[in-house]
């Protein structure tokens, strides 16, 4: 019995030593990679270049360069149209007159009234959406579980049928 366990024990001990050595090498590599001051002293240009490249990526430099290049190639963006409002609203705003403060006040009051009316409808829609989400999150897993149970019971053979088939097949 001891003759069979000795080689296995030797293999386990060798594997442990190899793991310890690999762990030591990995730890040294991690420490060397994280030791920034030593890296700067050993190779300052490369370390500063790597840090600059990292900052360039983090600050979205490639997107900015691409956007600038795109604007240079295509030219400046087109100016916005003089009015973005539909014709009906434009006529209604002109009908309010030339007094900018009064027009602004009317628009703000009308918009606030619209938002107050719309918030009632939105609350109802939000409540319905919340109920639907809750139902989906509860009913979905429950229906999957029920379906899985039904499928298992459908394809599960009872013991007597299983025994008959085994007899027929000679097993």
Protein Blocks (a to p, Z undefined) as FASTA:
>chain_A
ZZmmmmmmmmmmmmmmmmmmmmmmmmmmmmmmmmmmlmmmmmmmlmmmmmmmmmmmmnom
mmmmmmmmmmmmnopaddddfbfcdfklmmmmmmnojblklmmmmmmmmmmmmmmmmmmm
mmmmmmmmmmmmmmmmmmmmmmmmmmmmmmmmmmpccfklmmmmmmmnoZZ
